[in-house]
Each structure stands twice: as structure tokens, then as C-alpha cells.
Amino acid sequence: MVARLRCPVCAQPLAAATDTRALRCPRRHSFDLARQGYVTLLAGRAPHVGDTADMVAARADFLAAGHYDVISSALAEAAASALATPTGPAEANGPAGPPGPVAANPQPAPTGPAEANGPAEVGGRAERAGFGAYPLVVEAGAGTGRHLAAVLSAWPDTVGLALDVAKPALRRAARAHPRAAAALADTWQRLPLADRSVAVLLDVFAPRNGDEFHRVLHPAGVLLVVTPTDAHLAELVDVLGLLRVDPAKADRVADSLAGRFTPAHTAVHTARLSLGRADVGTLVGMGPSAWHTDPARLAAAIDALPTPVAVTASVRLTTWRPR
């Protein structure tokens, strides 16, 4: 893992220091390893602190209940599928064209190593693609690292790195999977990673830095971007006064990646959730609406909901390949 990291100050390789718990570059820039397991890789102060401890705790509880497993499974399947055609961008896609077909309500992907093509076969494809013996999976804006862990479990012999700016999230992401590490990094800045070092890059409801994503992604690698559709949590938007999905979301995503990536496949993944009132409160508390909703009014609105609460989880997963 450390061999793929780069100093956020001078972009030189990092190595474990021999005299302290830190990573250090040849120019002696040093970055401490927190006792909770993550390393801070920032050049200066972060411009924001990210999600609060309460938001991260809410996300951890909601994900642990399996409500968003449809997303984790879809990412694991897409990553494994990408290895089936480990070619460069020209061979993988040919001339740029429209996204692939949309698959509504696909079956969840298996996440166990033996079910995801088997260790030997997947590892062999990774070697042929030039990813090396331990292909790197990175999640930008990883939060608790649950989605990253699902991909690592489905893809044997990989290592993972969770990037986030929120320390409460990184404390959880650092122990999300035995083959995962975590780093505090601002994904709007230069990523603390070597050029072409990443086999799979995950972006789930997170900002997209197209230039940096392209720099760190291997030519045979894939960028998997998950965004909400108009139907996502639609049953709660008006009732609870939540933020609406931007109708131009898909266009904004494409614009942020234009010129650097080509869309290879798009699928819509949908699940019907049956939630209790406490689950609804947790769902709202873990997302951006937590910053914009009056707590007292929200609590009253949730108490008025009939139970169980039927809610639609609907996301768009697009596989992008570097040009």
C-alpha cells in the first residue's frame, strides 16, 4: 500500500519511518499515523472537516442494517466485471459512444471471494492487466468504508484505500476490512497517490476531481461513479422537506469527467426499503439534509409517518474508462 502513496507536499514516494509512527518522503516531509489507524496526507489545513461524528455514526448504523447493500453489491459486481476485459481505453471502448444499457432492478451481486470468479482467475486477470500482484482499489469520499470493503471481499488479492476528510469516518474506514487502509485527504486537491497506481476508483455520492482521478487511474482501470436518481428517497422528500436530487445531476457528472473519461456502461439499481421511524431518522441524519433541516420540525414529521415506511433507494452506477 505505502509504495503507491505520494507525499502531498512534493509528490515524492513515501516510506514508513524507522524512528516513529509516521510516513516520510526523501525530503523529510513527515505524516503521522493516528492511533486509530489512519494517516493524515494533507499539504496544509483541510478547507473543511467533512461529516460530523453524529452523521458518520448515523451512516454506520444505516449501512450496517443492510439498507444500502444494493449499492455495495452493484459496485462489487461492476469491479469484477471490469476485470473480465482488462484492456486499455481504446481496446475496451473503441470510439467514444453513448453509455451502455440501463438495467432496472438487477439481482444483487455476490460478495464472497469464491463467488466472484475465484481467487486464481481474478488474480490472473489482474496480473495480465498490469495492475501488479496487489491491485489497488481506492474510494474517494469513502465515509465508513463499507462499499470499499464489499469490493475488496469480492476481489481477492487486492488492497484498498479509503480517502476522506472527516476524521470520524476515517476511524471506522481504517478497520472496515483487513486489506483496507485509510488516509485523510482532500479529494479536491492533488491526490496522495502515484500516477497510474489505481485499478478501481470508487466514487459514491462524493465530489469528482476528474483531472486527478485520471492521473491516478491505471489505463486499464475503471472509475465507478454512483449518483442518486430522481426516484431516490422520493417518498420522503416532500413529507420531510429533504433536499431534492438535482435534475441536471447526470449532466453535471458527465461534464466533470468530460475529455478524460468515456462512459462504458450505465445501470440503475433500485431497492424497496421497509423502514421504521428510527431508521428514517438515521437516514436523514447521515446525509446532506442533516445540515439543512430543523431538528424539531423533522422529528415531528417523522413521528407522523405510518410504519413501516416504504422508501425507494434508486441509484445510477456508471462505469467510466480513462481515455
Secondary structure, 3 states (H helix, E strand, C coil): CHHHEECCCCCCECEECCCCCEEECCCCCEEEECCCCEEECCCCCCCCCCCCHHHHHHHHHHHHCCCCHHHHHHHHHHHHHHHCCCCCHHHHHCCCCCCCCCCCCCCCCCCCCCCCCCHHHHHHHHHHHCCCCCCEEEEECCCCCHHHHHHHHHCCCCEEEEEECCHHHHHHHCCCCCCEEEEECCCCCCCCECCCCEEEEEEECCCCCHHHHHHHEEEEEEEEEEEECCCCCHHHHHHHCCCCCCCCHHHHHHHHHCCCEEEEEEEEEEEEEEECHHHHHHHHHCCHHHHCCCHHHHHHHHHCCCCCEEEEEEEEEEEEEEC
